Amino acid sequence: MGFGGVGDGGWRGHALLVAGDAAVRRGAVLVAPGVNVAALAMVPVDALLGCGVPADMVCLEGVRDPNTVLARLRVAAGAGGPLFVYVSGRLTADRRGRRLYVALAGTTAGSVRYTSLPWEWLVGELRSRSAGPATVVVDLVADKAAWPLVEEHGTLPGLEGLAGVEAFGVVRGPGAQPGDGAADGVSGYTRQWIEQLRRAPVRPSNVDLHVLAAGSAGLEPGTLVVPSARELHMRSSAGPSHPRPDPAPAPDPDPAPDLDRAPDLAPDFVLASASVPASGPAPVVVPRPVPASGSGSLSGLGAAPGAGSVSVMVGEVEGDPRARLHALAVGGRHGEADALARAWEREVVERRGRVSAEAVQCAEIRADLARLAGDFVAATRLWTGAGQARLEWQAVDAAEVRDAAVGALYCWTQVRDPVRALEVGPELVGLLRVLPLSDPDHLRLAERRLEALRTATRTGVLPP
């Protein structure tokens, strides 16, 4: 499908999906960009763009000439409507010039400068864009030549600070292991973007999509996540990212696709990412209208994975203090928020009982508040307790039980003090062992971390 022009003054959206060269190590495929692009191309383009304007999609696979990719980038960046650019493949470098490139089909170590797309070309075309919001998503594996440059920058250079551009993605290192994706070859991060877009009853924001995808992908330790949790927190503290403008000139959008259920949450985000610092709370959530469910999350799908499932919208229930709690938390008044939540919980426990659904929801809200305040020990303990309480009347495969468990797991991975992590780890791992998790790797990683903490405590050599 080719790009169309902007007709009659109306906006026209564009999605450009680029499959670079596959990353292969010892015969094992680390990322199969063609498979990723083919899977992402099955998502309705309006879901990718986050709005219902008329749109075109172009998929590039097997391209050997970087000028061909540049031409497509230039057309896409020059369009007046919303833009979605996806790039998957192998990130490499010209060792002599120390420049990053996206390797294209047939690129070898000796032909990088002639057969690869210079990273600065992509950044330059986005920088020259004058109208319309743009989203860039990358799913890359850096080879041995590129990885030192990625580590040096600590991010993908040039994407930060581009006006009107949101950039998200993951970059795995040259030691990445195969098997990140499912049996069909789609890599974990890309698969989770697709799954969240298909399942969410209301399209999540790009930040939510990124964090949920990174958290659910089972990324390896050392994976660069862009932006990191810290960067997202700083961004949310400074104000919301650029909004999706209402495309008034465009005709009425088509109805959104029928998406059947809330996204699965699986928090490996911090455990996997070397770019997440040891301090600082998870990003502040921005509430958005979502359908009601039984979860006690403070504000629905949060900007951190494992923060709870889709819940009643803040302030939707008359007399419900959630709107006040959220305002206090976002305003940094965490002590007041916790005191109000505790008082509400005491009142609910007196009326309904400690293991009632209402009381457990209060505990989950307190867990969410603790997460926002950066008290991940308390958040872990509260989420674990909520999951255990739900097992009193819910099945082990209930979505709310699973969400409480993965909320606890996410917060536990944020606890950097080994002694304190060991305090709350055993109960969490015990809860995980009785649940049929969607990804068995989460239990394996949790058990591995708990054993490492115990060994370090016995030997007196605590990890940093």
C-alpha beads as a LAMMPS data file, in Angstrom:
LAMMPS data file: protein, C-alpha beads

464 atoms
463 bonds

1 atom types
1 bond types

-500.0 500.0 xlo xhi
-500.0 500.0 ylo yhi
-500.0 500.0 zlo zhi

Masses

1 110.0

Atoms # bond

1 1 1 0.000 0.000 0.000
2 1 1 1.516 3.328 -0.951
3 1 1 1.351 6.709 0.692
4 1 1 -1.568 8.867 -0.247
5 1 1 -1.658 12.612 -0.278
6 1 1 -3.528 14.845 2.081
7 1 1 -6.686 15.575 0.239
8 1 1 -9.096 18.486 0.671
9 1 1 -7.065 19.948 3.488
10 1 1 -7.717 17.001 5.791
11 1 1 -5.137 15.093 7.774
12 1 1 -3.930 11.747 6.570
13 1 1 -2.016 9.447 8.863
14 1 1 0.957 7.304 7.891
15 1 1 2.547 4.201 9.356
16 1 1 5.999 3.202 8.129
17 1 1 7.229 -0.222 9.261
18 1 1 10.886 -0.950 8.485
19 1 1 12.433 -4.409 8.713
20 1 1 16.209 -4.232 8.717
21 1 1 18.666 -7.105 8.747
22 1 1 18.094 -10.007 11.120
23 1 1 20.371 -10.338 14.138
24 1 1 21.859 -13.831 14.190
25 1 1 24.392 -15.314 16.599
26 1 1 25.797 -18.828 16.203
27 1 1 22.987 -19.726 13.861
28 1 1 20.258 -18.606 16.271
29 1 1 18.002 -15.707 15.293
30 1 1 17.935 -13.022 17.984
31 1 1 15.466 -10.775 16.188
32 1 1 13.512 -11.517 13.020
33 1 1 12.510 -8.055 11.792
34 1 1 10.479 -9.319 8.836
35 1 1 8.324 -11.421 11.156
36 1 1 7.906 -8.476 13.521
37 1 1 6.817 -6.151 10.735
38 1 1 4.409 -8.709 9.299
39 1 1 2.770 -9.174 12.697
40 1 1 2.547 -5.445 13.411
41 1 1 1.093 -4.813 9.969
42 1 1 -1.949 -6.883 10.980
43 1 1 -2.889 -4.245 13.560
44 1 1 -5.359 -1.681 12.179
45 1 1 -3.452 1.426 11.264
46 1 1 -5.779 3.656 13.278
47 1 1 -4.853 1.656 16.392
48 1 1 -1.159 2.216 15.673
49 1 1 -1.698 5.938 15.201
50 1 1 -4.055 6.322 18.141
51 1 1 -6.668 8.187 16.128
52 1 1 -9.182 7.461 13.412
53 1 1 -7.999 9.663 10.554
54 1 1 -7.663 8.066 7.103
55 1 1 -4.211 6.518 6.941
56 1 1 -1.743 4.595 4.800
57 1 1 0.733 1.924 5.793
58 1 1 4.026 1.077 4.099
59 1 1 6.086 -1.973 5.027
60 1 1 9.727 -2.174 3.947
61 1 1 11.420 -5.567 4.098
62 1 1 14.459 -6.904 2.294
63 1 1 15.582 -3.438 1.218
64 1 1 19.292 -3.217 0.407
65 1 1 19.618 0.440 -0.549
66 1 1 19.539 2.926 2.331
67 1 1 18.421 5.649 -0.046
68 1 1 15.186 3.746 -0.616
69 1 1 14.472 3.805 3.106
70 1 1 15.459 7.464 3.287
71 1 1 13.018 8.336 0.516
72 1 1 10.182 6.632 2.366
73 1 1 11.174 8.341 5.610
74 1 1 11.210 11.702 3.874
75 1 1 7.742 11.236 2.426
76 1 1 6.391 10.048 5.762
77 1 1 8.007 12.846 7.775
78 1 1 6.796 15.448 5.318
79 1 1 3.158 14.433 5.606
80 1 1 0.794 16.619 7.584
81 1 1 -0.941 13.941 9.642
82 1 1 0.010 11.708 12.561
83 1 1 2.980 9.415 11.930
84 1 1 3.965 6.019 13.321
85 1 1 7.453 4.699 12.498
86 1 1 8.559 1.220 13.543
87 1 1 12.098 -0.068 13.048
88 1 1 13.252 -3.581 13.877
89 1 1 16.509 -5.340 13.155
90 1 1 20.219 -5.197 13.860
91 1 1 21.892 -2.050 15.074
92 1 1 25.490 -1.846 13.905
93 1 1 28.263 0.728 13.653
94 1 1 30.957 1.999 11.359
95 1 1 33.934 1.313 13.584
96 1 1 36.064 3.943 11.909
97 1 1 33.488 6.683 12.099
98 1 1 31.783 5.570 15.310
99 1 1 28.344 6.136 13.809
100 1 1 25.283 3.993 14.429
101 1 1 23.467 2.341 11.533
102 1 1 20.423 0.138 11.083
103 1 1 21.770 -2.795 9.079
104 1 1 19.751 -3.592 5.964
105 1 1 19.504 -6.831 4.006
106 1 1 22.922 -8.080 2.978
107 1 1 24.901 -5.743 5.224
108 1 1 28.316 -7.078 6.206
109 1 1 30.971 -5.664 8.517
110 1 1 32.819 -4.259 5.505
111 1 1 29.788 -2.706 3.797
112 1 1 28.140 -0.918 6.721
113 1 1 28.705 2.572 5.340
114 1 1 27.166 1.704 1.977
115 1 1 24.371 -0.778 2.700
116 1 1 23.004 0.400 6.078
117 1 1 20.713 3.230 7.113
118 1 1 22.631 5.823 9.150
119 1 1 20.822 6.372 12.426
120 1 1 21.298 10.109 12.014
121 1 1 19.220 9.997 8.804
122 1 1 16.229 8.723 10.742
123 1 1 16.703 11.353 13.446
124 1 1 17.249 14.092 10.870
125 1 1 14.019 13.364 9.004
126 1 1 12.058 13.378 12.245
127 1 1 13.706 16.640 13.282
128 1 1 12.672 18.284 10.040
129 1 1 9.033 17.312 10.546
130 1 1 6.914 20.435 10.938
131 1 1 3.361 19.232 11.564
132 1 1 1.518 16.423 13.287
133 1 1 2.465 14.130 16.182
134 1 1 4.946 11.320 15.546
135 1 1 5.597 8.068 17.390
136 1 1 8.761 6.030 16.886
137 1 1 8.997 2.458 18.169
138 1 1 12.175 0.386 17.835
139 1 1 12.892 -3.268 18.577
140 1 1 16.610 -3.760 17.955
141 1 1 19.581 -5.935 18.790
142 1 1 22.926 -4.118 18.866
143 1 1 25.884 -6.082 17.572
144 1 1 29.395 -5.977 19.044
145 1 1 30.312 -2.893 17.058
146 1 1 27.221 -0.905 18.068
147 1 1 26.745 -1.942 21.688
148 1 1 29.644 0.165 23.116
149 1 1 28.129 3.261 21.501
150 1 1 24.700 2.429 22.908
151 1 1 26.209 1.948 26.372
152 1 1 28.146 5.187 26.037
153 1 1 25.016 7.192 25.260
154 1 1 22.761 5.262 27.642
155 1 1 19.961 5.729 25.154
156 1 1 19.388 5.950 21.420
157 1 1 21.069 9.238 20.506
158 1 1 19.147 12.044 18.900
159 1 1 15.614 10.915 19.728
160 1 1 15.387 12.807 23.004
161 1 1 14.062 16.321 22.737
162 1 1 12.605 16.054 19.238
163 1 1 9.599 18.358 19.085
164 1 1 6.334 16.487 18.666
165 1 1 8.023 13.062 18.650
166 1 1 7.527 10.294 21.184
167 1 1 10.178 7.559 20.996
168 1 1 9.962 4.138 22.651
169 1 1 11.718 0.831 22.340
170 1 1 14.220 -1.730 23.489
171 1 1 17.765 -2.523 22.425
172 1 1 19.233 -5.862 23.433
173 1 1 22.979 -6.389 23.486
174 1 1 25.149 -8.737 21.408
175 1 1 24.950 -11.380 24.123
176 1 1 21.170 -11.589 23.804
177 1 1 19.713 -15.057 23.916
178 1 1 17.290 -16.444 21.344
179 1 1 13.801 -17.258 22.486
180 1 1 12.795 -13.704 23.467
181 1 1 9.738 -14.098 21.270
182 1 1 7.082 -16.750 20.917
183 1 1 7.202 -19.792 18.662
184 1 1 6.099 -17.668 15.709
185 1 1 9.293 -15.624 15.940
186 1 1 7.766 -12.293 16.950
187 1 1 10.020 -10.705 19.551
188 1 1 8.599 -10.159 23.014
189 1 1 8.464 -6.356 23.059
190 1 1 6.784 -6.090 19.664
191 1 1 4.366 -8.896 20.527
192 1 1 3.290 -7.068 23.651
193 1 1 2.617 -3.839 21.753
194 1 1 0.386 -5.878 19.456
195 1 1 -1.341 -7.698 22.320
196 1 1 -2.035 -4.523 24.283
197 1 1 -3.485 -2.798 21.202
198 1 1 -5.692 -5.785 20.443
199 1 1 -6.961 -6.422 23.956
200 1 1 -7.410 -3.038 25.612
201 1 1 -11.056 -1.904 25.492
202 1 1 -9.786 1.673 25.218
203 1 1 -6.466 2.295 23.457
204 1 1 -3.787 2.935 26.082
205 1 1 -1.543 5.948 25.738
206 1 1 1.798 5.387 24.060
207 1 1 3.544 5.606 27.438
208 1 1 1.228 2.933 28.864
209 1 1 1.792 0.741 25.808
210 1 1 5.557 1.056 26.122
211 1 1 5.714 0.288 29.824
212 1 1 3.239 -2.564 29.623
213 1 1 5.107 -4.012 26.643
214 1 1 8.515 -3.697 28.289
215 1 1 7.141 -5.137 31.484
216 1 1 5.498 -8.101 29.809
217 1 1 8.211 -9.000 27.317
218 1 1 10.484 -10.980 29.631
219 1 1 13.488 -8.876 28.663
220 1 1 16.954 -10.012 29.653
221 1 1 19.045 -8.207 32.254
222 1 1 21.027 -5.454 30.582
223 1 1 18.434 -4.646 27.951
224 1 1 18.281 -0.934 27.214
225 1 1 14.707 0.307 27.628
226 1 1 13.994 3.693 26.039
227 1 1 12.763 5.695 27.802
228 1 1 13.573 4.279 31.208
229 1 1 11.255 4.428 34.213
230 1 1 13.253 7.354 35.582
231 1 1 12.948 9.300 32.341
232 1 1 9.214 8.662 32.256
233 1 1 8.878 9.861 35.825
234 1 1 10.780 13.058 35.041
235 1 1 8.640 13.573 31.962
236 1 1 5.394 13.072 33.871
237 1 1 6.589 15.442 36.614
238 1 1 7.272 18.101 33.996
239 1 1 3.849 17.650 32.427
240 1 1 2.082 15.368 29.995
241 1 1 3.660 14.355 26.741
242 1 1 2.336 15.876 23.583
243 1 1 -1.357 15.077 23.254
244 1 1 -2.972 13.501 20.288
245 1 1 -4.726 16.522 18.769
246 1 1 -8.290 16.229 17.628
247 1 1 -7.938 16.084 13.847
248 1 1 -10.772 18.470 13.091
249 1 1 -10.177 18.698 9.340
250 1 1 -10.495 14.943 8.951
251 1 1 -13.794 13.124 8.428
252 1 1 -15.403 11.287 11.332
253 1 1 -13.152 8.374 12.305
254 1 1 -14.241 4.825 11.866
255 1 1 -15.274 2.980 15.033
256 1 1 -12.387 1.535 17.022
257 1 1 -11.757 -2.169 16.560
258 1 1 -13.670 -4.465 18.896
259 1 1 -11.059 -5.224 21.530
260 1 1 -12.223 -7.743 24.025
261 1 1 -10.325 -7.549 27.281
262 1 1 -7.845 -5.714 29.431
263 1 1 -4.131 -6.273 28.813
264 1 1 -2.164 -8.863 30.708
265 1 1 0.382 -7.394 33.082
266 1 1 3.697 -9.075 33.712
267 1 1 6.343 -6.940 35.396
268 1 1 9.834 -7.749 34.207
269 1 1 10.489 -4.132 33.241
270 1 1 12.927 -3.128 35.972
271 1 1 14.330 -6.622 36.490
272 1 1 15.331 -6.671 32.854
273 1 1 16.468 -3.126 32.313
274 1 1 19.940 -1.934 33.164
275 1 1 18.851 1.612 32.364
276 1 1 16.470 1.925 35.321
277 1 1 18.177 3.617 38.259
278 1 1 18.033 2.424 41.825
279 1 1 16.149 5.451 43.089
280 1 1 13.051 7.348 42.181
281 1 1 9.441 6.248 42.103
282 1 1 7.754 4.735 39.119
283 1 1 6.128 7.175 36.720
284 1 1 3.023 9.010 37.833
285 1 1 -0.080 7.720 36.150
286 1 1 -2.425 9.901 34.168
287 1 1 -6.024 8.744 34.675
288 1 1 -8.087 7.936 31.632
289 1 1 -11.634 6.642 31.283
290 1 1 -11.784 2.870 31.293
291 1 1 -14.560 0.354 31.868
292 1 1 -15.224 -0.765 35.407
293 1 1 -13.851 -3.976 36.837
294 1 1 -13.107 -5.391 40.237
295 1 1 -9.529 -4.246 40.624
296 1 1 -8.517 -1.811 43.288
297 1 1 -5.928 0.043 41.234
298 1 1 -5.975 3.740 41.984
299 1 1 -6.229 4.968 38.431
300 1 1 -6.664 2.176 35.959
301 1 1 -3.808 1.237 33.682
302 1 1 -0.834 2.962 35.222
303 1 1 2.424 4.037 33.694
304 1 1 4.158 1.196 35.436
305 1 1 3.494 -2.459 34.808
306 1 1 2.020 -4.475 37.577
307 1 1 0.239 -1.478 39.035
308 1 1 -3.123 -3.191 38.864
309 1 1 -5.622 -4.006 36.187
310 1 1 -8.255 -1.822 34.566
311 1 1 -10.429 -0.430 37.342
312 1 1 -13.320 1.874 38.043
313 1 1 -12.466 5.303 36.738
314 1 1 -11.197 7.712 39.368
315 1 1 -14.119 9.456 41.012
316 1 1 -16.730 7.362 39.240
317 1 1 -18.328 6.062 42.447
318 1 1 -20.164 8.648 44.521
319 1 1 -18.435 9.151 47.858
320 1 1 -15.382 7.243 46.667
321 1 1 -12.189 9.054 47.794
322 1 1 -10.116 7.856 44.817
323 1 1 -10.237 11.186 43.037
324 1 1 -8.886 12.888 46.162
325 1 1 -6.291 10.141 46.649
326 1 1 -5.073 10.480 43.090
327 1 1 -4.863 14.267 43.355
328 1 1 -2.829 14.005 46.549
329 1 1 -0.480 11.399 45.055
330 1 1 0.107 13.319 41.839
331 1 1 0.699 16.446 43.905
332 1 1 3.413 14.662 45.880
333 1 1 1.408 14.698 49.123
334 1 1 1.966 11.001 49.681
335 1 1 1.640 11.059 53.467
336 1 1 -1.805 12.628 53.298
337 1 1 -2.848 10.181 50.591
338 1 1 -1.737 7.217 52.678
339 1 1 -3.520 8.522 55.795
340 1 1 -6.759 9.012 53.863
341 1 1 -6.478 5.569 52.269
342 1 1 -5.847 3.921 55.660
343 1 1 -8.885 5.662 57.166
344 1 1 -11.037 4.529 54.266
345 1 1 -9.707 0.984 54.587
346 1 1 -10.469 0.887 58.337
347 1 1 -14.037 1.972 57.678
348 1 1 -14.484 -0.659 54.955
349 1 1 -12.976 -3.411 57.122
350 1 1 -15.361 -2.552 59.957
351 1 1 -18.352 -2.772 57.635
352 1 1 -17.329 -5.617 55.317
353 1 1 -14.515 -7.598 56.927
354 1 1 -10.787 -7.794 56.266
355 1 1 -10.940 -10.329 53.433
356 1 1 -13.964 -8.808 51.707
357 1 1 -13.632 -7.726 48.111
358 1 1 -14.053 -4.084 49.125
359 1 1 -11.320 -4.280 51.771
360 1 1 -8.927 -5.985 49.375
361 1 1 -9.539 -3.253 46.817
362 1 1 -8.614 -0.694 49.481
363 1 1 -5.382 -2.586 50.122
364 1 1 -4.653 -2.589 46.391
365 1 1 -5.221 1.156 46.249
366 1 1 -2.797 1.596 49.144
367 1 1 -0.316 -0.547 47.206
368 1 1 -0.709 1.725 44.206
369 1 1 -0.175 4.779 46.410
370 1 1 2.946 3.222 47.918
371 1 1 4.265 2.548 44.426
372 1 1 3.672 6.154 43.406
373 1 1 5.458 7.300 46.563
374 1 1 8.445 5.084 45.809
375 1 1 7.878 2.833 48.846
376 1 1 8.256 -0.408 46.940
377 1 1 8.665 -2.551 50.059
378 1 1 5.231 -1.525 51.301
379 1 1 3.797 -1.837 47.809
380 1 1 5.169 -5.364 47.465
381 1 1 3.797 -6.383 50.841
382 1 1 0.353 -4.893 50.111
383 1 1 0.058 -6.416 46.636
384 1 1 1.156 -9.810 47.962
385 1 1 -1.368 -9.599 50.797
386 1 1 -4.096 -8.636 48.353
387 1 1 -3.337 -11.648 46.184
388 1 1 -3.372 -13.968 49.186
389 1 1 -6.665 -12.505 50.394
390 1 1 -8.272 -12.887 46.974
391 1 1 -7.397 -16.583 47.029
392 1 1 -9.826 -16.890 49.944
393 1 1 -12.733 -16.576 47.526
394 1 1 -11.281 -16.503 44.018
395 1 1 -9.695 -19.180 41.859
396 1 1 -5.952 -19.242 41.311
397 1 1 -6.459 -18.364 37.655
398 1 1 -8.650 -15.327 38.348
399 1 1 -7.405 -12.207 36.571
400 1 1 -7.500 -10.120 39.772
401 1 1 -5.339 -12.643 41.631
402 1 1 -2.827 -12.676 38.804
403 1 1 -2.758 -8.884 38.601
404 1 1 -2.087 -8.590 42.330
405 1 1 0.766 -11.094 42.036
406 1 1 2.423 -9.370 39.095
407 1 1 1.926 -6.006 40.795
408 1 1 3.830 -7.369 43.778
409 1 1 6.521 -8.816 41.546
410 1 1 7.039 -5.545 39.706
411 1 1 7.344 -3.561 42.932
412 1 1 9.708 -6.167 44.406
413 1 1 12.057 -5.744 41.461
414 1 1 12.216 -2.040 42.371
415 1 1 13.478 -2.772 45.901
416 1 1 17.222 -2.192 45.735
417 1 1 18.090 -2.782 49.397
418 1 1 18.968 -6.518 49.551
419 1 1 17.940 -6.898 53.196
420 1 1 14.558 -5.300 52.665
421 1 1 14.010 -7.218 49.439
422 1 1 14.637 -10.424 51.381
423 1 1 12.006 -9.398 53.954
424 1 1 9.149 -9.416 51.444
425 1 1 10.481 -11.829 48.824
426 1 1 9.562 -15.219 50.348
427 1 1 5.819 -14.509 50.651
428 1 1 5.737 -13.144 47.114
429 1 1 7.500 -16.177 45.670
430 1 1 5.158 -18.411 47.650
431 1 1 2.194 -16.667 46.043
432 1 1 3.683 -16.944 42.560
433 1 1 4.219 -20.675 43.011
434 1 1 0.503 -21.365 43.390
435 1 1 -0.569 -19.319 40.379
436 1 1 -0.659 -20.353 36.715
437 1 1 1.360 -17.393 35.423
438 1 1 1.103 -16.453 31.762
439 1 1 4.912 -16.455 31.601
440 1 1 6.719 -19.107 33.709
441 1 1 9.918 -17.066 33.405
442 1 1 8.540 -14.624 35.963
443 1 1 8.537 -17.277 38.669
444 1 1 11.952 -18.540 37.576
445 1 1 13.461 -15.052 37.715
446 1 1 11.850 -14.332 41.089
447 1 1 13.151 -17.598 42.554
448 1 1 16.598 -16.890 41.176
449 1 1 16.666 -13.441 42.736
450 1 1 15.411 -14.725 46.087
451 1 1 18.074 -17.431 46.177
452 1 1 20.764 -14.893 45.286
453 1 1 19.612 -12.659 48.126
454 1 1 19.673 -15.558 50.582
455 1 1 23.128 -16.640 49.463
456 1 1 24.444 -13.105 49.752
457 1 1 23.018 -12.787 53.253
458 1 1 24.597 -16.082 54.384
459 1 1 28.004 -15.172 53.006
460 1 1 27.839 -11.584 54.213
461 1 1 28.619 -10.311 50.718
462 1 1 25.548 -8.295 49.821
463 1 1 25.054 -7.321 46.187
464 1 1 25.209 -3.629 45.378

Bonds

1 1 1 2
2 1 2 3
3 1 3 4
4 1 4 5
5 1 5 6
6 1 6 7
7 1 7 8
8 1 8 9
9 1 9 10
10 1 10 11
11 1 11 12
12 1 12 13
13 1 13 14
14 1 14 15
15 1 15 16
16 1 16 17
17 1 17 18
18 1 18 19
19 1 19 20
20 1 20 21
21 1 21 22
22 1 22 23
23 1 23 24
24 1 24 25
25 1 25 26
26 1 26 27
27 1 27 28
28 1 28 29
29 1 29 30
30 1 30 31
31 1 31 32
32 1 32 33
33 1 33 34
34 1 34 35
35 1 35 36
36 1 36 37
37 1 37 38
38 1 38 39
39 1 39 40
40 1 40 41
41 1 41 42
42 1 42 43
43 1 43 44
44 1 44 45
45 1 45 46
46 1 46 47
47 1 47 48
48 1 48 49
49 1 49 50
50 1 50 51
51 1 51 52
52 1 52 53
53 1 53 54
54 1 54 55
55 1 55 56
56 1 56 57
57 1 57 58
58 1 58 59
59 1 59 60
60 1 60 61
61 1 61 62
62 1 62 63
63 1 63 64
64 1 64 65
65 1 65 66
66 1 66 67
67 1 67 68
68 1 68 69
69 1 69 70
70 1 70 71
71 1 71 72
72 1 72 73
73 1 73 74
74 1 74 75
75 1 75 76
76 1 76 77
77 1 77 78
78 1 78 79
79 1 79 80
80 1 80 81
81 1 81 82
82 1 82 83
83 1 83 84
84 1 84 85
85 1 85 86
86 1 86 87
87 1 87 88
88 1 88 89
89 1 89 90
90 1 90 91
91 1 91 92
92 1 92 93
93 1 93 94
94 1 94 95
95 1 95 96
96 1 96 97
97 1 97 98
98 1 98 99
99 1 99 100
100 1 100 101
101 1 101 102
102 1 102 103
103 1 103 104
104 1 104 105
105 1 105 106
106 1 106 107
107 1 107 108
108 1 108 109
109 1 109 110
110 1 110 111
111 1 111 112
112 1 112 113
113 1 113 114
114 1 114 115
115 1 115 116
116 1 116 117
117 1 117 118
118 1 118 119
119 1 119 120
120 1 120 121
121 1 121 122
122 1 122 123
123 1 123 124
124 1 124 125
125 1 125 126
126 1 126 127
127 1 127 128
128 1 128 129
129 1 129 130
130 1 130 131
131 1 131 132
132 1 132 133
133 1 133 134
134 1 134 135
135 1 135 136
136 1 136 137
137 1 137 138
138 1 138 139
139 1 139 140
140 1 140 141
141 1 141 142
142 1 142 143
143 1 143 144
144 1 144 145
145 1 145 146
146 1 146 147
147 1 147 148
148 1 148 149
149 1 149 150
150 1 150 151
151 1 151 152
152 1 152 153
153 1 153 154
154 1 154 155
155 1 155 156
156 1 156 157
157 1 157 158
158 1 158 159
159 1 159 160
160 1 160 161
161 1 161 162
162 1 162 163
163 1 163 164
164 1 164 165
165 1 165 166
166 1 166 167
167 1 167 168
168 1 168 169
169 1 169 170
170 1 170 171
171 1 171 172
172 1 172 173
173 1 173 174
174 1 174 175
175 1 175 176
176 1 176 177
177 1 177 178
178 1 178 179
179 1 179 180
180 1 180 181
181 1 181 182
182 1 182 183
183 1 183 184
184 1 184 185
185 1 185 186
186 1 186 187
187 1 187 188
188 1 188 189
189 1 189 190
190 1 190 191
191 1 191 192
192 1 192 193
193 1 193 194
194 1 194 195
195 1 195 196
196 1 196 197
197 1 197 198
198 1 198 199
199 1 199 200
200 1 200 201
201 1 201 202
202 1 202 203
203 1 203 204
204 1 204 205
205 1 205 206
206 1 206 207
207 1 207 208
208 1 208 209
209 1 209 210
210 1 210 211
211 1 211 212
212 1 212 213
213 1 213 214
214 1 214 215
215 1 215 216
216 1 216 217
217 1 217 218
218 1 218 219
219 1 219 220
220 1 220 221
221 1 221 222
222 1 222 223
223 1 223 224
224 1 224 225
225 1 225 226
226 1 226 227
227 1 227 228
228 1 228 229
229 1 229 230
230 1 230 231
231 1 231 232
232 1 232 233
233 1 233 234
234 1 234 235
235 1 235 236
236 1 236 237
237 1 237 238
238 1 238 239
239 1 239 240
240 1 240 241
241 1 241 242
242 1 242 243
243 1 243 244
244 1 244 245
245 1 245 246
246 1 246 247
247 1 247 248
248 1 248 249
249 1 249 250
250 1 250 251
251 1 251 252
252 1 252 253
253 1 253 254
254 1 254 255
255 1 255 256
256 1 256 257
257 1 257 258
258 1 258 259
259 1 259 260
260 1 260 261
261 1 261 262
262 1 262 263
263 1 263 264
264 1 264 265
265 1 265 266
266 1 266 267
267 1 267 268
268 1 268 269
269 1 269 270
270 1 270 271
271 1 271 272
272 1 272 273
273 1 273 274
274 1 274 275
275 1 275 276
276 1 276 277
277 1 277 278
278 1 278 279
279 1 279 280
280 1 280 281
281 1 281 282
282 1 282 283
283 1 283 284
284 1 284 285
285 1 285 286
286 1 286 287
287 1 287 288
288 1 288 289
289 1 289 290
290 1 290 291
291 1 291 292
292 1 292 293
293 1 293 294
294 1 294 295
295 1 295 296
296 1 296 297
297 1 297 298
298 1 298 299
299 1 299 300
300 1 300 301
301 1 301 302
302 1 302 303
303 1 303 304
304 1 304 305
305 1 305 306
306 1 306 307
307 1 307 308
308 1 308 309
309 1 309 310
310 1 310 311
311 1 311 312
312 1 312 313
313 1 313 314
314 1 314 315
315 1 315 316
316 1 316 317
317 1 317 318
318 1 318 319
319 1 319 320
320 1 320 321
321 1 321 322
322 1 322 323
323 1 323 324
324 1 324 325
325 1 325 326
326 1 326 327
327 1 327 328
328 1 328 329
329 1 329 330
330 1 330 331
331 1 331 332
332 1 332 333
333 1 333 334
334 1 334 335
335 1 335 336
336 1 336 337
337 1 337 338
338 1 338 339
339 1 339 340
340 1 340 341
341 1 341 342
342 1 342 343
343 1 343 344
344 1 344 345
345 1 345 346
346 1 346 347
347 1 347 348
348 1 348 349
349 1 349 350
350 1 350 351
351 1 351 352
352 1 352 353
353 1 353 354
354 1 354 355
355 1 355 356
356 1 356 357
357 1 357 358
358 1 358 359
359 1 359 360
360 1 360 361
361 1 361 362
362 1 362 363
363 1 363 364
364 1 364 365
365 1 365 366
366 1 366 367
367 1 367 368
368 1 368 369
369 1 369 370
370 1 370 371
371 1 371 372
372 1 372 373
373 1 373 374
374 1 374 375
375 1 375 376
376 1 376 377
377 1 377 378
378 1 378 379
379 1 379 380
380 1 380 381
381 1 381 382
382 1 382 383
383 1 383 384
384 1 384 385
385 1 385 386
386 1 386 387
387 1 387 388
388 1 388 389
389 1 389 390
390 1 390 391
391 1 391 392
392 1 392 393
393 1 393 394
394 1 394 395
395 1 395 396
396 1 396 397
397 1 397 398
398 1 398 399
399 1 399 400
400 1 400 401
401 1 401 402
402 1 402 403
403 1 403 404
404 1 404 405
405 1 405 406
406 1 406 407
407 1 407 408
408 1 408 409
409 1 409 410
410 1 410 411
411 1 411 412
412 1 412 413
413 1 413 414
414 1 414 415
415 1 415 416
416 1 416 417
417 1 417 418
418 1 418 419
419 1 419 420
420 1 420 421
421 1 421 422
422 1 422 423
423 1 423 424
424 1 424 425
425 1 425 426
426 1 426 427
427 1 427 428
428 1 428 429
429 1 429 430
430 1 430 431
431 1 431 432
432 1 432 433
433 1 433 434
434 1 434 435
435 1 435 436
436 1 436 437
437 1 437 438
438 1 438 439
439 1 439 440
440 1 440 441
441 1 441 442
442 1 442 443
443 1 443 444
444 1 444 445
445 1 445 446
446 1 446 447
447 1 447 448
448 1 448 449
449 1 449 450
450 1 450 451
451 1 451 452
452 1 452 453
453 1 453 454
454 1 454 455
455 1 455 456
456 1 456 457
457 1 457 458
458 1 458 459
459 1 459 460
460 1 460 461
461 1 461 462
462 1 462 463
463 1 463 464
